[in-house]
């Protein structure tokens, strides 16, 4: 079973994919896949990693790169994602929320690895926050749950790199310990 999971994980990557390291800061491009290792170029150096040590940076991260040309199919998918974000309603207190529990995002996720789930959740999170910034919402709440804190840490790491963003734990009385409130400053 372990070998099957590993083979499945490594086939999710291909040369040229942009990846982020899971346990440390850093991202780079996959240069080779050989001998059960994924060779990633980071800051000019090629280093070997296992499939569980890297996470593919998904399409939403690449949209910001002006050199990326979108196919008509990708353009339609992006349009549908934006429409889904528009359909998300406000709460009675005018705070936009996104529940990132995988069960709320997908009907079926049983064949996804933990890394794939995290990738998907972060893709939705990034799209939601970017939409909020574009629409000038003053604040949003990202509901990530408590768990082991992996999703929360990834969200906070990403938010930390954004300009005009402040974030903190959302009000305990409303969300418990499992949410982050994001304030968008101009």
Buried (B, 14 or more C-beta within 10 A) or exposed (E): EEEEEBEEBBEBBEEEBBBBBBEEEEBBBBEEBEEEBBBBEBEEEEBEBEBBBBBBBBBBBEBEEEEEEEEEEBEEEBEEBBEEBEEEEEEEEEBBBBBBBBEEBBEEEEEBBEBBBBBBBBBBBBBBBBBBBEEEBEBBBBBBBEEEEBBBEBBBEBBEEBEEBEBEEBEEEEBEEBBBBBEBEE
